[in-house]
Amino acid sequence: MRNIDESTITEAVLRSFDSCPDPRLRTVLGALVTHLHDFAREVRLTEEEWARGIDYLTRTGQKCNDVRQEFILLSDVLGLSMLTIAMNHAKPPGATEATVFGPFYTHDAPVLQDGADIAGGAPGEPLAVDVRIVSEDGQPVRDARVDVWQADDDGLYDVQIDALGDRRRARATFRADAQGRLRFRSIVPVAYPIPTDGPVGELLGAGGRHPWRPAHMHFMIHAPGHQKLVTHLFLDGDRWLESDAVFGVRSSLVVQLERPANGPALLSHTFVLAQEHAR
């Protein structure tokens, strides 16, 4: 591999992976090297820009911790998260669409019973939630595991609030009943800006983009014989629905709150799970 130059280096790097024993890894690495080199040639990448890019990625990694994943946030704002979801989680007609996972899920949400209040003292307008989980044929999915999480009225998730420590609020894990139904109390979600105190915020500012996400509530649903569903419910009328910073809005996921004369606002929805074999 002597005397490699601008026109021959890509082929040399590709050949260096010829002995890779994993065919899929060899394919992915080959495409990565090819497109990365083509990108550098297309923009005529300078050494200063290369160094700044390395520094940016380093600081992105340094911003990650147990409760914040800056690389997922970066993937989100570049549209890579939704592209990957669109390619890998296309649903059959009638099934609830998937959207971004987001960086604020945790594995230690409290396990609560039907009818519980998940807010845990989080500020916000009271909300009653009434959802059903059904199969593509309309039959209820009993005992489905449902994870729910959301931001509070200040636009913050519990993991962003140092004063809470390890205490969790505005998130929970439930089991749907025999009719596939789940009811709980919470607060009305509000629009919020994604964190801008790190490298992703720098990117948005430099690119002239806003950091706002429309008001939404996260749901992740598992049930035997069905595809896992990771999705949101967005609130109709939110000003950021057409310019979500992470490109996650789907029209089928936009819901309208009911406003009864007495009692809290009501969010009701039916989630339709795709069969495990459906693609």
Secondary structure, DSSP 4 states (H G I P E B T S, - for coil): --S--TTTHHHHHHHHTTT-S-HHHHHHHHHHHHHHHHHHHHHT--HHHHHHHHHHHHHHHHT-BTTB-HHHHHHHHTTHHHHHHHHH----TTSPPP----S---S-PPB--TT-B--TT--S-EEEEEEEEEETTS-B-TT-EEEEE---TTS--GGG-GGGTT---SEEEEE--TTSEEEEEEE----EEPP-SSHHHHHHHHTT---EE-SEEEEEEE-TTB--EEEEEEETT-TTTTS-TT----GGGEE--B--SSS-EEEEEEEEEPBTT--
